[in-house]
Amino acid sequence: MNASRLALPVILLCHLIARAQSQPQLPCEQEAVPAYPDLSNGPTVRFWNGNSAGTDWKPPACTGWAGTGFSTLVTTVGRFRGPSKAEDLLRRIGAISQLTGVRYWSTTHQGWQTLIVDAHALKGAQGNHQRQDFLPDEMKKGAVLYFEQTDNLSGKGIYRMRIDEASENRIVVDMENVNTMRFLLLPLFPPGELQTIYFLDRDSEDVWRYYGVVRTGKNASSLTTGKQASAINRAVAFYRHLAGLPTELEPPAAR
């Protein structure tokens, strides 16, 4: 990573107060809301809960999500300088093992903490056979892949990753938990209640637009709701990882 990237300003434009636009508008053949910030700025992050955006929110068809409403929703929208070839960006997405060690700012501990304790690709949804990271030629449009990830809060979970689009100028990937995720013995997320999607669109030869959404469903445990600062910091950690930035880069998105 060159010095100019390390010096990239990371002032986060966190619009956390509801505006006239009460719901996000994903980049599904329409203008994105929130709008993409300039490359010189950090990502714009917004947090919605079921009260502020309504429990009847219908995910657009481009997500492939069937459930309506949410407990919480976080959108992270930004631009970053990345690889000029989509194949190299797919390789970064498929490198599941590289998620291990991703860090975020913990508002509870007021310090940087390891978010992903362990992560590895799987041969199938059962989770009993690990494999090497996914390669770009496996990540074609329509491909369904599985991986296992151990989160510092919600523990170990198996995720389904689907490649919705994979062209030279646009990549869309969505993920959701396959098994019930628990904290100690308490169920936090029934299957399909923790979902993520990110849209990557080429802006220029080596600049990409990023629109990421993290949704917790209406059936998620109340223990996972209302954690606004934590949800924002965790979403930004994944954005930074994908953008090739240090995940513990100062300042954190929310303290």
C-alpha positions as CSV (number, residue, x, y, z in Angstrom):
1,M,0.0,0.0,0.0
2,N,1.5,3.4,-1.0
3,A,1.9,6.4,1.3
4,S,-0.8,8.4,-0.5
5,R,-3.4,5.8,0.4
6,L,-2.3,5.7,4.0
7,A,-2.7,9.5,4.0
8,L,-6.2,9.3,2.6
9,P,-8.4,11.6,4.7
10,V,-10.9,9.6,6.7
11,I,-13.2,12.3,8.0
12,L,-16.5,10.4,8.2
13,L,-19.7,12.1,7.3
14,C,-22.0,10.4,9.7
15,H,-25.5,11.6,9.0
16,L,-27.2,10.0,12.0
17,I,-30.2,12.2,12.3
18,A,-33.2,11.4,10.1
19,R,-33.7,13.8,7.2
20,A,-36.5,14.2,4.8
21,Q,-35.3,11.0,3.1
22,S,-36.4,8.5,5.8
23,Q,-35.2,5.4,4.1
24,P,-32.2,4.4,2.0
25,Q,-32.3,4.2,-1.7
26,L,-30.0,1.5,-3.0
27,P,-28.2,1.9,-6.3
28,C,-30.6,-0.4,-8.2
29,E,-30.9,1.4,-11.5
30,Q,-31.6,4.6,-9.6
31,E,-29.7,7.4,-7.8
32,A,-28.2,6.2,-4.5
33,V,-29.3,7.8,-1.2
34,P,-27.3,8.7,0.7
35,A,-25.2,10.1,-2.2
36,Y,-21.6,9.0,-2.8
37,P,-19.1,11.3,-1.1
38,D,-16.0,12.6,-2.9
39,L,-12.9,10.4,-3.1
40,S,-11.1,12.8,-0.7
41,N,-13.6,12.2,2.0
42,G,-14.3,9.1,4.1
43,P,-17.6,7.1,3.8
44,T,-21.0,8.5,4.7
45,V,-22.6,6.3,7.3
46,R,-26.3,6.3,8.3
47,F,-28.1,4.3,10.9
48,W,-31.8,3.5,10.9
49,N,-33.9,1.5,13.4
50,G,-37.4,0.1,13.0
51,N,-38.9,3.2,14.5
52,S,-37.2,5.8,12.3
53,A,-37.7,4.0,8.9
54,G,-40.7,2.0,9.6
55,T,-41.1,-1.8,10.0
56,D,-42.6,-2.3,6.6
57,W,-39.5,-1.4,4.5
58,K,-39.4,-3.6,1.5
59,P,-35.9,-4.4,0.2
60,P,-35.6,-3.6,-3.5
61,A,-35.7,-6.7,-5.8
62,C,-32.0,-6.2,-6.6
63,T,-31.1,-7.4,-3.1
64,G,-32.8,-10.8,-3.4
65,W,-34.1,-10.4,0.1
66,A,-37.6,-11.6,0.8
67,G,-38.2,-10.3,4.4
68,T,-39.7,-6.9,5.0
69,G,-38.8,-4.4,7.7
70,F,-35.8,-4.5,10.0
71,S,-34.6,-4.0,13.5
72,T,-31.6,-2.0,12.4
73,L,-30.1,-0.9,9.1
74,V,-26.7,0.6,8.5
75,T,-25.7,2.1,5.1
76,T,-22.0,2.8,4.3
77,V,-21.5,4.8,1.1
78,G,-18.1,5.8,-0.2
79,R,-15.5,6.0,-2.9
80,F,-12.1,4.3,-2.7
81,R,-9.0,3.8,-4.9
82,G,-8.7,0.1,-5.6
83,P,-7.5,-2.3,-8.2
84,S,-8.1,-1.4,-11.9
85,K,-9.2,-5.0,-12.7
86,A,-12.5,-6.3,-11.3
87,E,-10.8,-9.7,-11.1
88,D,-8.5,-8.4,-8.4
89,L,-11.4,-6.9,-6.5
90,L,-13.2,-10.2,-6.6
91,R,-10.0,-11.9,-5.4
92,R,-10.0,-9.5,-2.4
93,I,-13.7,-10.4,-1.7
94,G,-13.0,-14.1,-2.0
95,A,-10.0,-14.0,0.4
96,I,-12.2,-15.0,3.4
97,S,-9.2,-15.9,5.5
98,Q,-7.9,-12.3,5.3
99,L,-10.9,-11.2,7.4
100,T,-9.3,-12.7,10.4
101,G,-7.9,-9.9,12.5
102,V,-10.1,-7.1,11.2
103,R,-10.4,-4.6,14.0
104,Y,-13.0,-1.9,14.9
105,W,-13.4,0.7,17.6
106,S,-15.3,-0.7,20.6
107,T,-17.3,2.0,22.3
108,T,-17.7,-0.3,25.3
109,H,-13.9,-0.6,25.8
110,Q,-13.1,2.7,24.2
111,G,-10.3,1.1,22.2
112,W,-9.5,-0.9,19.1
113,Q,-10.7,-4.5,19.4
114,T,-10.4,-7.5,17.1
115,L,-13.8,-7.9,15.3
116,I,-13.2,-11.1,13.4
117,V,-11.4,-13.7,15.4
118,D,-11.4,-16.4,12.7
119,A,-12.7,-16.8,9.2
120,H,-12.3,-19.4,6.5
121,A,-14.0,-20.6,3.3
122,L,-16.2,-23.8,3.3
123,K,-16.9,-26.5,0.8
124,G,-20.7,-26.4,1.7
125,A,-23.3,-25.1,4.0
126,Q,-22.8,-27.8,6.6
127,G,-19.6,-26.2,7.9
128,N,-17.6,-29.4,8.4
129,H,-15.1,-29.0,5.5
130,Q,-12.8,-26.0,5.3
131,R,-11.1,-25.1,2.0
132,Q,-8.8,-22.5,0.5
133,D,-10.0,-19.0,-0.2
134,F,-12.3,-18.5,-3.2
135,L,-10.7,-17.6,-6.5
136,P,-12.1,-15.1,-9.0
137,D,-13.1,-17.8,-11.5
138,E,-15.4,-19.3,-8.9
139,M,-17.1,-16.0,-8.3
140,K,-19.2,-15.8,-11.4
141,K,-22.7,-14.3,-11.5
142,G,-25.1,-16.6,-9.8
143,A,-22.4,-18.5,-7.8
144,V,-23.4,-19.5,-4.2
145,L,-20.5,-19.9,-1.8
146,Y,-20.2,-20.6,1.9
147,F,-17.9,-19.4,4.7
148,E,-17.6,-19.5,8.4
149,Q,-16.8,-16.5,10.5
150,T,-16.3,-16.1,14.3
151,D,-17.3,-12.6,15.4
152,N,-16.1,-11.2,18.8
153,L,-19.8,-10.6,19.9
154,S,-22.1,-12.9,18.0
155,G,-19.8,-15.9,17.9
156,K,-19.4,-18.5,15.1
157,G,-21.7,-18.4,12.2
158,I,-22.0,-20.0,8.7
159,Y,-22.8,-17.6,5.9
160,R,-24.1,-18.0,2.4
161,M,-22.4,-15.6,-0.1
162,R,-24.1,-15.1,-3.4
163,I,-22.6,-13.3,-6.4
164,D,-25.4,-11.3,-7.9
165,E,-23.3,-9.5,-10.5
166,A,-19.6,-9.8,-11.5
167,S,-18.8,-7.7,-14.6
168,E,-15.8,-5.6,-15.3
169,N,-17.6,-2.5,-14.1
170,R,-20.0,-3.7,-11.4
171,I,-19.9,-6.3,-8.6
172,V,-22.8,-7.0,-6.3
173,V,-22.4,-9.5,-3.5
174,D,-25.0,-10.4,-0.8
175,M,-24.6,-12.5,2.3
176,E,-26.7,-13.9,5.1
177,N,-26.3,-16.2,8.1
178,V,-27.3,-19.9,7.5
179,N,-27.5,-21.1,11.1
180,T,-28.8,-19.5,14.3
181,M,-26.1,-17.3,15.8
182,R,-25.8,-17.2,19.6
183,F,-24.1,-15.2,22.4
184,L,-23.2,-17.8,25.0
185,L,-26.5,-19.8,24.9
186,L,-28.8,-16.9,23.9
187,P,-30.0,-16.8,20.3
188,L,-29.2,-13.5,18.6
189,F,-30.0,-14.1,14.9
190,P,-32.2,-16.8,13.5
191,P,-31.2,-18.0,10.0
192,G,-31.4,-15.2,7.5
193,E,-31.8,-12.4,10.1
194,L,-28.3,-10.9,9.6
195,Q,-27.8,-9.8,6.0
196,T,-25.3,-7.8,4.1
197,I,-25.1,-6.6,0.6
198,Y,-22.6,-4.3,-1.2
199,F,-22.6,-2.8,-4.6
200,L,-19.3,-1.9,-6.2
201,D,-19.4,0.2,-9.3
202,R,-16.5,1.5,-11.3
203,D,-16.1,5.2,-11.1
204,S,-12.9,5.5,-13.2
205,E,-10.0,3.2,-14.0
206,D,-9.0,2.6,-10.4
207,V,-11.7,4.3,-8.4
208,W,-14.8,2.4,-7.2
209,R,-18.1,3.5,-5.6
210,Y,-19.2,1.4,-2.7
211,Y,-22.7,1.1,-1.3
212,G,-23.0,-1.3,1.6
213,V,-26.1,-2.3,3.6
214,V,-26.2,-4.3,6.9
215,R,-29.7,-5.4,7.9
216,T,-30.8,-7.2,11.1
217,G,-34.3,-8.6,10.6
218,K,-37.3,-8.0,12.8
219,N,-36.8,-11.4,14.5
220,A,-33.3,-10.6,15.7
221,S,-32.8,-10.5,19.4
222,S,-33.4,-7.2,21.2
223,L,-29.9,-7.6,22.5
224,T,-28.6,-6.6,19.0
225,T,-30.8,-3.5,18.5
226,G,-30.1,0.1,19.6
227,K,-26.3,-0.3,19.4
228,Q,-25.9,2.6,17.0
229,A,-22.2,3.4,17.5
230,S,-21.2,-0.2,17.6
231,A,-23.1,-1.0,14.4
232,I,-21.6,1.9,12.6
233,N,-18.0,1.0,13.6
234,R,-18.4,-2.6,12.6
235,A,-19.8,-1.6,9.2
236,V,-17.0,0.8,8.6
237,A,-14.4,-1.9,9.5
238,F,-15.7,-4.0,6.7
239,Y,-15.7,-1.1,4.3
240,R,-12.1,-0.3,5.2
241,H,-11.0,-3.9,4.7
242,L,-12.6,-4.1,1.3
243,A,-11.1,-0.7,0.3
244,G,-7.6,-1.9,1.3
245,L,-7.3,0.5,4.2
246,P,-6.1,-0.2,7.7
247,T,-9.2,-1.1,9.7
248,E,-8.0,0.7,12.8
249,L,-7.3,3.9,11.0
250,E,-8.0,7.0,13.1
251,P,-10.4,8.5,13.7
252,P,-13.1,5.8,14.4
253,A,-16.5,6.4,12.8
254,A,-18.2,6.8,16.2
255,R,-16.9,7.0,19.7
